[in-house]
Amino acid sequence: MLRAVATRDKAYDSLFLYGVKTTRIFCRPSCPSRAANPENLRFFGDVVEARAAGYRACRRCRPEERPSDTQKMQEVARLIEQHAEETLPLSRLAASAGLSATHMQKVFKSVFGVSPKVYQQGLRARRLKELLREGDEVTGAIYEAGYGSPSRVYGEGLRDIGMTPSAYRKGGAGETINYACRHCTLGPLMMAATNRGVCFVMFGESEASLLDALAAEFPKARLQKSAEANGEQLGRWIDALDEHLARRGPRPDLPLDLRGTAFQLLVWRFLIGIPEGNVVSYADVAAGIGKPKAHRAVASACAANRVAVLAPCHRVLRGDGGVGGYRWGVDRKRALLDMERAHMSEARKR
Ligand SMILES: [Zn+2]
């Protein structure tokens, strides 16, 4: 109690009150007025007890007034803001409001529209964006913004991408996969999708060789050439990607149907979170997914990527800055990186 009073810890406001023997005034532990000598303090369980002892309420901290739910939640929000970089147990937030964890969460949501956790994530994401805008190294910025590791931030960001983890169904048995092919800036490009999302984006030498590649990836699926009619979904998606490659549009946020081992999915989802214009090393990715020794496996997972550009494995370079390998040729990797770099410097000029 003495420590709570000395540090004006709001978390104890709902737990006890203290009185000052010399002035016979009672306060909340967080009262901003000058703290009295510890030997002059006495403690009360509640207002009734303090009054019965002949003490009167302090006019600054007003211990008699019960704060409204909104005020309590504003305090909780302030606590989150002050500790956005830390792990905040729900129990700690709840204690500061003098409520049970479940009740606090409910009230918080009714006041702010989001849970305390999402509120904290929002603060961190904003801080992260600020740090990135200031030009911090990506990984450093991530740690500074309070995410334990890059995988955390990309994990949290994933929810906005609208991607649901899907089970690894080998070979596409029993499924129909639609495909379409275009000649894009970087040569022939094939996109294919299940009814859940894009499962295949690859560059190749011709439509025929790309179709072979698609069949090799999904040997048990029924492959169906997408109707070329206007307004057809896959056609629009591949056009959007083509426009993006030609630098006339943003990277389309298409639903993805990623299939792979748990490790591959971890790597690919991490890749999706790497912002345009940024590059990372295989070791960064390995550290980011919490497997710092696995950079070779990361390189293999990048090489096994089936959705070029949409899961931007071209943004992963060798640790020494060398461009590294690329499933669709190192020249295409360089071209993609050059385009993104040019786009970023244009964007900076604007
Ligand atoms: Zn007071």
Boltz pocket constraint, residues with backbone or C-beta under 6 A from the ligand:
constraints:
  - pocket:
      binder: B
      contacts: [[A, 26], [A, 27], [A, 28], [A, 31], [A, 32], [A, 33], [A, 58], [A, 59], [A, 60], [A, 61], [A, 62]]
      max_distance: 6.0
